């Protein structure tokens, strides 16, 4: 069903949280971009609307040589086609709603039910990992808190990098998690020695985060599973 202006007339705040039907380029086009473009066309009729919060992705930053990224990094140049559609969705909302549109770009989301890294740590026979591939994380419950805050505070920033305060290489993360669960740590892939990935400077107020770094978050998950 396509939302109409009449259905949204009473809303003062909207959060747009999208999951594609399929994780393909067309899936991102038909979800993130199509939804945002449609809502933007309704902007002139939504006279009560005060704020539109769009959950984007730090995937819109195409840097892949270990660079530091912050809220002022420009230009934003996605590398993947799917991320290009997410950035176009941001732009459609900003063009339609102006300064009412607030963008939240989460990094890698993990949590008590999002356990991919922990499952890999529990494997006895691990594939070698790159020597220095940088990654970034946000606990899912912290992300919910961030969205709530951005919807309700008086003067939000234009863009939020929803990530914790400690980027980590996948090697360091894999070694630490393996030690916590009593498994053999991963080895380094000697064919992948260059620095890759990116490091994100969070601009989330520390008071909004219950899990300011990945160790705090994964300790919570491990304690929860005991």
Phi, psi and omega in degrees: 000137178267127179294144177247164178298325180297321181291336184255002186305322187278349187281137173256335181224136179227134171249131180254108181238115191244139167235120181296150174297328176215144183273069178230169179302314179293328178297320178289323177297316186280352180246281183308305187287314183297317180297314183293318178297320180296314180297323180298327179291338181273351188309314182298337183268347184265074190285340178273349187289126181255332185206136173238118181252122184250125178271104184263225181197146173287357173296347178290345175272118185273358183301141184212033178232031178080012183297154170273134181239138172225185186295343182261359181300127180208152354286158175272116187231092180297148177266322183272147179300319180299319180292330176297322178291325177295317178297319178297326177295316175306310185296323178298317180291321179294323178290324182282321188247356178061223184284001172284342182272122179242133184253130172246123179248097178284151170270207183293119184272130176223170182175189184295338177247005180240088198240026185303312181295323179290322176298319179295322180296330182277353178286137179286319181255100185262144171288145174300150182240157179301153183293320185212069173259115184277142180219167185218150187220156170218132177292139185300323180291327174294322179297320176300317178299319180298314180300317179298315180298314183294329177290332193246341181290160187287318187227080181287159170290167177286321183224136174241133170265099185277085180214160181280187189265012185215092170301156183211145173285152179296332177292310179300318179297315181296320178295313182297313180297319179299319178296322182294327183257007175072032179247165178294131181289162178289160173256166180275136175279106185290352176271355182230075185260352181282158177281127179227178182078196180211160180242127187256131171274112177293139170246025175275129176305135183302328181295341179280346188256129169275340184231087188284346176212167186293329179295318177299318181294313182289330174297320177299316180296315181294320177295322180295327183278346182288000000 
